[in-house]
Amino acid sequence: MAELTYREAVAAGLAREMDRDPTVVLIGEDLRAGGVFKTTKGLFERFGPVRVRDTPISEQAIVGAAMGAAMGGLRPVAEIMFSDFYATCWDGVVNEIAKARYMSAGRLTLPLVIRSANGGGIGFGAQHSQATENWAMCVPGLKIACPSTPGDAVGLLATAVRSDDPVLVFEHKALYGVRGEVPDGDHVVPLGRAAVRRSGADVTLVGLAATVPMCLAAADDLAAAGVEAEVIDLRCLVPLDAATVLGSVGRTGRLVVVEENPGQLGWGAAVAALVAEEAFGDLRAPVLRVSGGNVPLPVAKELEAEVSPSAAKVVAAAQRALDHRRVAPVG
Amino acid sequence: MSTDTSAGQAASGAAGGTHPTPDRNEGLTADDLRDLSPADQDLLLYRAMAFVRAFEERVETLYKQGQVRGPAHLALGHEAVAVGVGAALGRQDRSIGTYRGHHHALARGTPPEGMMLELLGRAGGVCGGKGGSMHVLSVEHGYLGSHAIIGAHLPVAAGLGWASQVLGEDRVTACFFGDGATNIGAFHEALNLAAVWHLPVVFVCENNGYMEYTPIETVVPVTYPAADRAAAYGLPAITVDGNDVSAVREVAVAAVATARRGEGPVLVEARTYRHGGHSVADPAAYRPLGEVEAWKARDPLAVHRDAALARGGDPAVYEAVLPEVREQVAGMARRAQEAPRPDAADAWTDVWSDGSSTWRS
């Protein structure tokens, strides 16, 4: 067991997969230099220019070449530097990669991964801070993994690389400096299996990536007030571990979904709808969402914090759920 | 000489002095042609083009009868590009094309029966009813699909070339696209990437003079939409008469050889003409009077037949080819029309590699 930062874990995870399988190759911008977030540090020196390929600033070429390489027998891991830049190559991702297997009735297989730095909280502004995982969730054919810990950064990446389906891995840039334990050896975390990070009977908090530590901080505060919150780390949006969420809500009767993407159409809405449809009878309070604001993300610290989810907002939402009293219809 | 069984059978049949077998639809590669006499090569090239012609004519009829599901973008007039380039590729090579791709699929050997079933929305189609006219493919024949977003597949071709390069495989990828694709970003990103990485890709622009309904010269400031731009990326570019299958084949052989030697990508721009509209639904009334007739006078089938006859080909043999393949395709269409419809439950398969479309527990 080694303690690594999240960014070191990404590089270590890539190295493990490249060691294991010679068909795993990297493609993206500035990889040789280690990447702007230092997530590919040392890989060029170790694996050489054939397997670690620097590209021009050409996102369409990156995702298209990853697709072609996957069709041609490699297992490429492409990097889109900031997840906001998916907008420059979204055609390749959603019209080509997501649909190739289906449109060919299973004759094309695309074992590829696209990694990107996602999310806000560090003042990068509206074009470099978005949480875009909800964009991908609108498109059948893409698996979506969002690690919240260094261990998961390795384990989910390993599974993604070995998957025969295209997987988008959203690394959270606010987590890159976070330290955590990474198991030695072949550490694999299955896609679509949520982790219960803390058990509790009073309210279920569902988070993803950077909102998981937020939920855990909120749970600490709630515990001080005598409330036991259960914290679920979804880990993946597709496949979605609905069973773990539904099971938890069945015990707590209260659900707060904490998502960083704008609330006007975030993944939390899909989770909330699913619980409303399938666990309505278990609910003792309305499902609440703590979401990113429906504005482009501003830069100044106070402004960005104003429109971003936070532990305090999660605590407030949990308290609202707990304070809810069902009112009998007037008769 | 290829040891591939189907190629061997076809080649020996033609080399034996008989004309190609009527049910021979497995495409036409360099491997099939290598050991044949020039006269037999001529005939096989003609037959391959005639088969595409007959197939597309039948699709047009079926479309007008309301039997084709979705749009159909025909290659009538484009036959020489697909067949000429196809004849320069080996069986191990790959190709990739566009929504106007029936000819590219057929030229590599994609089963026409399966294509017909796909177009008519019947069970057993090459895409299982999930792709249709714009997405036909045959992975086993090296045709990695028709792609329907303009330009999107050019970077994919670069990726196929990259895989061959990394894996040390002797495979060239031919990438077909239209003149209209030269104005989209993916074209430029792909050419640049292929050039800086020295990828074994031959980019083939099928310039038919129209980007959908608009004359290409009104939206491109250069004479050759693809070839003139290729220079900016350091790609050798060759322009060729796309209605002359021998000329196309000759430049394609040279381009494929360059790519195969590891000298990087080459671009071929073949000038041709679409006999019909952008799709069958388009009457193409925007074309100036006399233009279609002028190009039909240089019909790729006629151009090649005349050249072959001038080289001593037997007029009676050539005369018999089109009626024969038309009959063959008509039979395929009849059988496809009688074929069962797909099971509706098939709509829920093939999203994921486990065969399912399950997204949640």
Interface residues (C-beta under 8 A of the other chain):
Chain A: T23 V25 I27 V50 R51 R53 T55 P56 S58 Q60 A61 I62 V63 G64 A65 A66 M67 G68 A69 A70 M71 G72 G73 L74 P76 D91 G92 N95 E96 A100 R101 Y102 M103 S104 A105 G106 R107 L108 T109 P140 G141 S163 D164 D165 G192 V238 P239 L240 D241 A242 A243 T244 L274
Chain B: R94 V126 C127 G128 G129 K130 G131 H135 L137 V139 L144 G145 H147 I149 A152 H153 L154 P155 V156 A157 A158 G159 L160 G161 W162 A163 S164 V166 L167 E169 R171 T173 G185 A186 E189 A190 N192 L193 V196 W197 T349 D350 V351 W352 S353 G355 S357 T358 W359 R360 S361
